[in-house]
């Protein structure tokens, strides 16, 4: 079974999606539904914490890729956080770092994105219309 927890408005400037358990074939539809809900809010940044995932099916990886592609379509970024063991090995073999920023912890996401991304976020915030 896969537990999915979504926290909005985190320090990374977007949702933190925490996955715990096995991301098996039986869980793909539910994972897809939850990620579509998050994507419907059009986040410019998101992080997916997979530190609690012990197994991930290829279709679940495809669901993560679909989510990241949707965020990136709007010039956003997605970080994969805490991958380890077989999950990390799968992400490395699939070259997921081409689509996701791979970070050791959620606290390190800003650092993993680097100063260029942080500067872009400041520019985006200052370009946003101000209400009076």
C-alpha positions as CSV (number, residue, x, y, z in Angstrom):
1,X,0.0,0.0,0.0
2,X,1.1,3.5,-0.8
3,X,0.5,6.4,1.5
4,X,0.3,9.8,-0.2
5,X,0.6,13.0,1.8
6,X,0.5,16.5,0.2
7,X,1.6,19.6,2.0
8,X,0.9,22.9,0.2
9,X,2.7,26.1,0.8
10,X,6.0,24.6,1.9
11,X,9.4,26.3,2.2
12,X,10.2,25.3,-1.4
13,X,7.5,27.6,-2.7
14,X,5.2,24.8,-3.8
15,X,3.7,21.5,-2.7
16,X,5.7,18.7,-1.0
17,X,4.3,15.3,-2.0
18,X,5.4,12.5,0.3
19,X,5.1,8.9,-0.8
20,X,5.4,6.1,1.7
21,X,5.3,2.3,1.0
22,X,5.2,0.4,-2.3
23,X,4.4,2.3,-5.4
24,X,3.1,-0.8,-7.0
25,X,0.9,-1.3,-10.1
26,X,-2.2,-1.4,-7.9
27,X,-1.4,2.1,-6.6
28,X,-0.8,3.8,-10.0
29,X,-4.3,5.1,-10.6
30,X,-4.6,6.6,-7.1
31,X,-1.1,8.2,-7.5
32,X,-2.0,9.6,-10.9
33,X,-5.3,11.1,-9.5
34,X,-3.5,12.8,-6.6
35,X,-0.7,14.2,-8.8
36,X,-3.3,15.5,-11.3
37,X,-5.0,17.3,-8.4
38,X,-1.7,18.9,-7.4
39,X,-1.0,19.8,-11.1
40,X,-4.4,21.5,-11.5
41,X,-3.2,24.2,-9.1
42,X,-0.3,24.9,-11.7
43,X,2.6,24.9,-9.2
44,X,5.8,26.4,-10.5
45,X,7.8,24.2,-8.0
46,X,7.1,20.9,-6.4
47,X,9.0,18.2,-4.6
48,X,8.2,14.5,-4.4
49,X,9.7,12.8,-1.3
50,X,10.3,9.2,-2.1
51,X,12.5,8.4,1.0
52,X,9.8,6.1,2.3
53,X,9.3,4.2,-0.9
54,X,10.8,0.7,-0.9
55,X,9.5,-0.3,-4.4
56,X,8.4,1.6,-7.4
57,X,6.7,0.1,-10.5
58,X,7.6,1.3,-13.9
59,X,4.1,2.7,-14.4
60,X,4.4,4.7,-11.2
61,X,7.7,6.1,-12.5
62,X,5.8,7.0,-15.7
63,X,3.2,8.8,-13.6
64,X,5.9,10.9,-11.9
65,X,7.4,11.7,-15.3
66,X,4.0,12.8,-16.5
67,X,3.6,15.1,-13.5
68,X,7.0,16.6,-13.9
69,X,6.4,17.1,-17.6
70,X,3.2,19.0,-16.9
71,X,4.9,21.3,-14.3
72,X,7.9,21.9,-16.7
73,X,5.4,22.8,-19.5
74,X,4.7,25.9,-17.4
75,X,8.5,26.5,-16.8
76,X,8.4,24.9,-13.4
77,X,10.7,22.5,-11.6
78,X,10.2,19.3,-9.7
79,X,12.6,17.7,-7.3
80,X,12.8,14.0,-6.3
81,X,13.8,13.8,-2.7
82,X,15.4,11.1,-0.6
83,X,15.6,8.3,-3.2
84,X,17.6,5.4,-1.9
85,X,18.4,1.8,-2.6
86,X,16.6,0.2,-5.5
87,X,14.5,3.3,-6.1
88,X,17.6,5.5,-6.4
89,X,19.2,2.9,-8.7
90,X,16.1,2.8,-10.9
91,X,16.0,6.7,-11.2
92,X,19.8,6.7,-12.0
93,X,19.5,4.1,-14.7
94,X,16.5,5.9,-16.2
95,X,18.5,9.2,-16.1
96,X,15.7,10.9,-14.2
97,X,18.0,13.7,-13.4
98,X,17.3,15.0,-16.9
99,X,13.7,15.8,-15.8
100,X,13.9,16.1,-12.1
101,X,16.4,17.7,-9.7
102,X,17.6,14.9,-7.4
103,X,18.1,16.0,-3.8
104,X,19.0,14.1,-0.6
105,X,16.4,15.8,1.6
106,X,13.4,18.1,1.4
107,X,15.4,20.7,3.4
108,X,18.1,20.7,0.6
109,X,15.8,21.3,-2.3
110,X,16.5,25.1,-2.5
111,X,20.3,24.3,-2.4
112,X,19.9,21.6,-5.1
113,X,18.1,24.0,-7.4
114,X,20.9,26.5,-7.0
115,X,21.2,30.3,-7.1
116,X,20.0,30.5,-10.7
117,X,16.6,29.0,-9.8
118,X,16.3,31.1,-6.7
119,X,17.0,34.3,-8.7
120,X,14.4,33.3,-11.2
121,X,11.9,32.8,-8.4
122,X,12.6,36.3,-7.1
123,X,12.2,37.8,-10.6
124,X,8.9,36.0,-11.0
125,X,7.6,37.2,-7.6
126,X,8.6,40.8,-8.4
127,X,7.0,40.6,-11.9
128,X,3.7,39.4,-10.4
129,X,0.9,42.1,-10.5
130,X,0.6,43.8,-7.1
131,X,-2.8,44.5,-5.7
132,X,-3.5,47.8,-4.0
